[in-house]
Amino acid sequence: MTKKDLVAAIAKDSTLTVKDAGKALNSFVTSVGKAMKKGQRLQLPGLGTFKVVKRSARVVRNPRTGAKLNVPAKKVVKFKAAPALDKGL
């Protein structure tokens, strides 16, 4: 599903126009991005939970050359599906 498909589905399921549904989706994405940058957790019942976790530094190997590379620690976003969504797949 593309963003355009999602906007059309939101407009169809609600009383919003396609333009307003697009604005609402953009606002949602912006709000989620801001929350993730602050390290906050976002829980959407029926869908799942987004949370920021710290990935520790590690050494990896380039499979082509065999050279070892150091990957620095960083924060990443993890998603865990809600049980209701997980069962439906």
TIPASE-260924 format. One record per atom (N, C-alpha, C, O): chain; z, x, y; atom name. Coordinates in Angstrom, 1 decimal. Atoms other than C-alpha are relative to their C-alpha. Layout:
! residues N
  chain      up    east   north  atom
      A       Z       X       Y    CA
...
//
This chain:
! residues 89
  chain      up    east   north  atom
      A     0.0     0.8    -1.2     N
      A     0.0     0.0     0.0    CA
      A     0.0     0.9     1.2     C
      A     0.8     1.8     1.3     O
      A     0.0    -0.8    -1.2     N
      A    -0.9     1.4     3.4    CA
      A     0.8    -0.7     1.1     C
      A     1.3    -1.8     0.9     O
      A    -0.7     0.6    -1.1     N
      A     0.8     0.8     6.7    CA
      A    -0.6    -1.3     0.5     C
      A     0.0    -2.3     0.8     O
      A     0.8     1.2    -0.5     N
      A    -1.9    -1.7     7.7    CA
      A     0.3    -1.1    -1.0     C
      A     0.4    -2.3    -0.5     O
      A    -0.3     1.0     1.0     N
      A    -1.3    -3.6     4.4    CA
      A     1.4    -0.6     0.2     C
      A     1.6    -1.8     0.1     O
      A    -1.4     0.4    -0.2     N
      A     2.4    -3.7     5.0    CA
      A     0.2    -0.8     1.3     C
      A     0.9    -1.9     1.2     O
      A    -0.1     0.8    -1.2     N
      A     2.0    -4.9     8.6    CA
      A    -0.6    -1.4    -0.2     C
      A     0.0    -2.4     0.2     O
      A     0.6     1.3     0.3     N
      A    -0.3    -7.7     7.4    CA
      A     0.9    -0.9    -0.9     C
      A     1.0    -2.1    -0.7     O
      A    -0.9     0.7     0.8     N
      A     2.2    -8.7     4.7    CA
      A     1.2    -0.5     0.8     C
      A     1.6    -1.7     0.5     O
      A    -1.1     0.4    -0.8     N
      A     5.0    -8.8     7.2    CA
      A    -0.4    -1.2     0.9     C
      A     0.3    -2.2     1.0     O
      A     0.5     1.1    -0.8     N
      A     2.9   -11.0     9.5    CA
      A    -0.2    -1.2    -0.8     C
      A     0.1    -2.3    -0.3     O
      A     0.2     1.2     0.8     N
      A     2.0   -13.3     6.7    CA
      A     1.3    -0.7    -0.4     C
      A     1.3    -1.9    -0.5     O
      A    -1.2     0.5     0.4     N
      A     5.5   -13.7     5.5    CA
      A     1.0    -0.5     1.1     C
      A     2.0    -1.2     0.8     O
      A    -0.9     0.4    -1.1     N
      A     7.0   -14.3     8.9    CA
      A    -0.8    -0.8     1.0     C
      A    -2.0    -1.1     0.8     O
      A     0.7     0.7    -1.1     N
      A     6.1   -16.1    12.1    CA
      A    -0.5     1.0     1.0     C
      A    -1.0     0.6     2.1     O
      A     0.5    -1.0    -1.0     N
      A     5.1   -12.8    13.8    CA
      A    -1.5     0.1    -0.1     C
      A    -2.1    -0.1    -1.1     O
      A     1.5    -0.3     0.0     N
      A     1.6   -11.9    14.8    CA
      A    -0.1     1.4    -0.6     C
      A     0.9     2.1    -0.8     O
      A     0.2    -1.3     0.6     N
      A     0.1    -8.8    13.3    CA
      A     0.4     1.1     1.0     C
      A     1.0     2.1     0.6     O
      A    -0.4    -1.0    -1.0     N
      A     0.6    -6.9    16.6    CA
      A     1.6     0.1     0.1     C
      A     2.1     1.2     0.1     O
      A    -1.4    -0.1     0.0     N
      A     4.3    -7.9    16.7    CA
      A     0.6     0.6    -1.3     C
      A     1.6     1.2    -1.2     O
      A    -0.5    -0.5     1.3     N
      A     4.8    -7.1    13.0    CA
      A    -0.2     1.5     0.0     C
      A     0.7     2.3    -0.5     O
      A     0.2    -1.5    -0.2     N
      A     3.3    -3.6    13.8    CA
      A     1.1     0.6     0.8     C
      A     1.6     1.7     0.5     O
      A    -1.1    -0.6    -0.9     N
      A     5.8    -3.1    16.6    CA
      A     1.3     0.0    -0.7     C
      A     2.1     0.9    -0.6     O
      A    -1.3     0.0     0.7     N
      A     8.7    -4.2    14.4    CA
      A     0.0     1.1    -1.1     C
      A     1.1     1.7    -1.2     O
      A     0.0    -1.1     1.0     N
      A     7.6    -1.8    11.6    CA
      A     0.2     1.3     0.7     C
      A     0.9     2.2     0.2     O
      A    -0.1    -1.3    -0.7     N
      A     7.2     1.1    14.1    CA
      A     1.5     0.2     0.5     C
      A     2.0     1.3     0.4     O
      A    -1.4    -0.1    -0.4     N
      A    10.7     0.3    15.5    CA
      A     0.9     0.3    -1.2     C
      A     1.8     1.1    -1.0     O
      A    -0.8    -0.2     1.2     N
      A    12.2     0.2    12.0    CA
      A    -0.2     1.5    -0.4     C
      A     0.8     2.2    -0.7     O
      A     0.2    -1.4     0.4     N
      A    10.6     3.6    11.1    CA
      A     0.7     1.0     1.0     C
      A     1.3     1.9     0.6     O
      A    -0.6    -0.8    -1.0     N
      A    11.8     5.1    14.4    CA
      A     1.5     0.0    -0.2     C
      A     2.2     1.1    -0.1     O
      A    -1.4     0.1     0.2     N
      A    15.3     3.8    13.8    CA
      A     0.5     0.8    -1.2     C
      A     1.6     1.4    -1.2     O
      A    -0.4    -0.7     1.2     N
      A    15.5     5.1    10.3    CA
      A    -0.1     1.5     0.2     C
      A     0.8     2.3    -0.3     O
      A     0.1    -1.4    -0.2     N
      A    14.2     8.5    11.4    CA
      A     1.1     0.6     0.9     C
      A     1.7     1.6     0.6     O
      A    -1.1    -0.4    -0.8     N
      A    16.9     8.7    14.1    CA
      A     1.3     0.1    -0.8     C
      A     2.1     1.0    -0.7     O
      A    -1.2     0.0     0.8     N
      A    19.6     7.8    11.6    CA
      A     0.0     1.2    -1.0     C
      A     1.0     1.8    -1.2     O
      A     0.1    -1.1     0.9     N
      A    18.4    10.4     9.1    CA
      A     0.2     1.3     0.7     C
      A     0.9     2.2     0.2     O
      A    -0.3    -1.2    -0.7     N
      A    18.4    13.1    11.8    CA
      A     1.4     0.2     0.4     C
      A     1.9     1.3     0.5     O
      A    -1.4     0.0    -0.3     N
      A    22.0    12.2    12.6    CA
      A     0.8     0.2    -1.3     C
      A     2.0     0.4    -1.2     O
      A    -0.7    -0.2     1.2     N
      A    22.8    12.6     8.9    CA
      A     0.6    -1.3    -0.6     C
      A     1.5    -1.3    -1.5     O
      A    -0.5     1.3     0.4     N
      A    23.6     8.9     8.5    CA
      A    -0.6    -0.5    -1.3     C
      A    -1.7     0.0    -1.7     O
      A     0.5     0.6     1.3     N
      A    23.1     6.9     5.3    CA
      A    -0.5    -1.4     0.4     C
      A     0.0    -2.1     1.2     O
      A     0.6     1.3    -0.3     N
      A    20.9     3.8     5.3    CA
      A    -0.1    -0.8    -1.4     C
      A    -0.8    -0.3    -2.3     O
      A     0.0     0.8     1.2     N
      A    21.5     1.1     2.7    CA
      A    -0.7    -1.3     0.2     C
      A    -0.3    -2.1     1.1     O
      A     0.7     1.2    -0.1     N
      A    19.1    -1.7     2.2    CA
      A     0.1    -0.8    -1.3     C
      A    -0.5    -0.4    -2.3     O
      A    -0.2     0.8     1.3     N
      A    20.3    -4.3    -0.4    CA
      A    -1.3    -0.5    -0.6     C
      A    -2.1    -1.0     0.2     O
      A     1.2     0.5     0.6     N
      A    17.7    -5.1    -2.9    CA
      A    -1.1     1.1     0.0     C
      A    -2.1     1.0    -0.8     O
      A     1.1    -1.1    -0.1     N
      A    15.6    -1.9    -2.0    CA
      A     0.7     1.3    -0.5     C
      A     0.2     1.9    -1.5     O
      A    -0.6    -1.3     0.4     N
      A    17.9     1.1    -2.2    CA
      A     0.7     0.7     1.2     C
      A     1.0     0.0     2.2     O
      A    -0.8    -0.8    -0.9     N
      A    19.8     3.8    -0.3    CA
      A    -0.7     1.3     0.4     C
      A    -1.2     2.0    -0.5     O
      A     0.5    -1.2    -0.4     N
      A    18.4     6.6     1.8    CA
      A     1.2     0.8     0.5     C
      A     2.1     0.3     1.3     O
      A    -1.1    -0.8    -0.5     N
      A    20.8     9.5     2.4    CA
      A    -0.5     1.5     0.2     C
      A    -1.4     1.9    -0.5     O
      A     0.4    -1.4    -0.3     N
      A    20.6    13.1     3.8    CA
      A     1.0     0.8    -0.9     C
      A     2.2     0.7    -0.8     O
      A    -0.8    -0.9     0.8     N
      A    21.8    15.8     1.4    CA
      A    -0.5     1.4     0.3     C
      A    -1.6     1.7     0.8     O
      A     0.3    -1.4    -0.3     N
      A    21.9    19.6     1.8    CA
      A    -0.5     0.6    -1.3     C
      A     0.2     0.6    -2.3     O
      A     0.5    -0.7     1.2     N
      A    19.7    21.5    -0.6    CA
      A     0.3     1.5     0.2     C
      A     0.0     2.1     1.3     O
      A    -0.4    -1.4    -0.1     N
      A    21.1    25.0    -1.2    CA
      A    -1.1     1.0    -0.1     C
      A    -2.2     0.6    -0.6     O
      A     1.0    -1.0     0.1     N
      A    19.2    28.2    -0.8    CA
      A    -0.2     0.4    -1.4     C
      A     0.7     0.3    -2.3     O
      A     0.3    -0.4     1.3     N
      A    17.5    29.4    -3.9    CA
      A    -1.2     1.0    -0.1     C
      A    -1.9     1.2     0.9     O
      A     1.1    -1.0     0.2     N
      A    15.0    32.0    -5.3    CA
      A    -1.0    -0.7    -0.9     C
      A    -0.6    -1.2    -2.0     O
      A     1.1     0.6     0.9     N
      A    11.7    30.7    -6.7    CA
      A    -1.0     1.1    -0.3     C
      A    -1.0     2.1     0.3     O
      A     1.0    -1.0     0.4     N
      A     8.8    32.4    -8.4    CA
      A    -1.4    -0.6     0.2     C
      A    -1.6    -1.8    -0.2     O
      A     1.3     0.4    -0.2     N
      A     5.2    32.1    -7.4    CA
      A    -0.7     0.1    -1.4     C
      A    -0.8     1.2    -1.9     O
      A     0.6    -0.1     1.3     N
      A     3.5    31.1   -10.7    CA
      A    -1.3     0.8    -0.1     C
      A    -1.6     1.3    -1.2     O
      A     1.3    -0.7     0.0     N
      A     0.2    32.7    -9.8    CA
      A     0.2     1.6     0.0     C
      A    -0.4     2.3    -0.7     O
      A    -0.2    -1.4    -0.2     N
      A     1.5    36.1    -8.7    CA
      A     1.3     0.6    -0.7     C
      A     1.4     1.8    -0.9     O
      A    -1.3    -0.4     0.6     N
      A     5.0    36.2   -10.2    CA
      A     1.0     0.5     1.0     C
      A     2.1     0.9     0.7     O
      A    -0.9    -0.5    -1.1     N
      A     6.5    37.2    -6.8    CA
      A     1.1    -0.9     0.2     C
      A     1.0    -2.1     0.1     O
      A    -1.2     0.8    -0.3     N
      A    10.0    36.0    -6.1    CA
      A     0.0    -0.2     1.5     C
      A    -0.2     0.7     2.3     O
      A    -0.1     0.4    -1.4     N
      A    10.5    34.1    -2.8    CA
      A     1.4    -0.6     0.2     C
      A     1.9    -1.3    -0.7     O
      A    -1.2     0.6    -0.4     N
      A    13.7    33.2    -1.1    CA
      A    -0.3    -1.3     0.8     C
      A    -1.0    -1.2     1.8     O
      A     0.2     1.3    -0.7     N
      A    13.8    29.5     0.0    CA
      A     1.3    -0.3     0.7     C
      A     2.4    -0.4     0.0     O
      A    -1.3     0.2    -0.7     N
      A    16.4    28.9     2.7    CA
      A     0.6    -1.4    -0.3     C
      A    -0.1    -2.3    -0.7     O
      A    -0.6     1.3     0.1     N
      A    18.9    26.0     2.6    CA
      A    -0.5    -0.9     1.0     C
      A    -0.9    -0.5     2.1     O
      A     0.5     1.0    -1.0     N
      A    17.8    22.8     4.3    CA
      A     0.5    -1.4    -0.4     C
      A     1.0    -1.6    -1.5     O
      A    -0.4     1.4     0.2     N
      A    18.6    19.1     4.6    CA
      A    -1.2    -0.8    -0.4     C
      A    -2.3    -0.6     0.2     O
      A     1.1     0.9     0.4     N
      A    16.4    16.6     2.8    CA
      A     0.5    -1.4    -0.2     C
      A     1.7    -1.7    -0.3     O
      A    -0.3     1.5     0.1     N
      A    16.3    12.8     2.5    CA
      A    -0.2    -0.3    -1.5     C
      A    -1.3     0.0    -2.1     O
      A     0.1     0.5     1.4     N
      A    17.0    11.3    -1.0    CA
      A     0.0    -1.5     0.1     C
      A     0.6    -2.1     0.9     O
      A     0.0     1.4     0.1     N
      A    16.3     7.8    -2.0    CA
      A     0.4    -0.4    -1.4     C
      A    -0.1     0.2    -2.4     O
      A    -0.5     0.6     1.3     N
      A    18.1     5.9    -4.8    CA
      A    -0.3    -1.5     0.0     C
      A     0.2    -2.2     0.9     O
      A     0.4     1.4     0.1     N
      A    16.6     2.6    -5.8    CA
      A     1.2    -0.9    -0.4     C
      A     2.0    -0.5    -1.1     O
      A    -1.0     1.0     0.4     N
      A    18.8    -0.5    -6.0    CA
      A    -0.2    -0.4    -1.4     C
      A    -1.3    -0.4    -1.9     O
      A     0.1     0.5     1.4     N
      A    19.6    -1.8    -9.5    CA
      A    -1.0    -1.1    -0.1     C
      A    -1.8    -1.1    -1.1     O
      A     0.9     1.2     0.1     N
      A    17.6    -5.0    -8.8    CA
      A    -1.4     0.5     0.1     C
      A    -2.3     0.0    -0.6     O
      A     1.4    -0.5    -0.1     N
      A    14.5    -3.0    -7.8    CA
      A    -0.3     0.9    -1.2     C
      A    -1.4     0.9    -1.7     O
      A     0.2    -0.9     1.1     N
      A    15.0    -0.5   -10.6    CA
      A    -0.3    -0.8    -1.3     C
      A    -1.2    -0.3    -2.1     O
      A     0.2     0.8     1.2     N
      A    15.1    -3.2   -13.3    CA
      A    -1.4    -0.7     0.1     C
      A    -2.0    -0.9    -1.0     O
      A     1.3     0.6    -0.1     N
      A    11.9    -4.8   -11.9    CA
      A    -1.2     0.8    -0.2     C
      A    -2.3     0.4    -0.2     O
      A     1.2    -0.9     0.1     N
      A     9.7    -1.7   -12.4    CA
      A    -0.4     0.1    -1.4     C
      A    -1.3     0.8    -1.7     O
//
